[in-house]
Amino acid sequence: MGWDRFAPEIRMDRAQRRAADEIKKKHTPDEHSGLLIRLAVAIEDHMTKASTILDGHPHRLTLSKILLHGDAIPRDQDTHWRPVSNDNTEYPNFMIQLIRNIVRIHLGFPLNFSFSLSTLQTECLQGLLAILQMMVAPPVRGW
């Protein structure tokens, strides 16, 4: 993608450029009353459980592999990128950053950018946020 051509209306507006830089910053423990900390912990927990459920083999749910191999998917031939595994910390961190920015914009962050969520995605996001707001904040783990 030609990043120099991406979102020129934001790049040309000084206030929007500042907002774009600001939204990328790491969340603070008290931002949105700790909601973003709880979100990060939930994402990390989800990725850990997914890795466990998939037995460290993220392609176990790939339909074509299941049709070809059934339960005996050969592990020694798997050379694919493993986004959901105990060895990959970059992917969960990326998901935390992405969803944190979706949440910030949803909650009114002053950046004129949209992730274009569908109606169903927006309803699911609102449900997730409602649950996270009801939770007691866990201890901070380094975010």
Secondary structure, DSSP 8 states (H G I E B T S, - for coil): --GGGS-HHHHT-HHHHHHHHHHTS---TTGGGGHHHHHHHHHHHHHHHHHHHTTT-GGGG-HHHHHHHTT---STT--S--SSSTT--HHHHHHHHHHHHHHHHHTT-S--------HHHHHHHHHHHHHHHHS--------
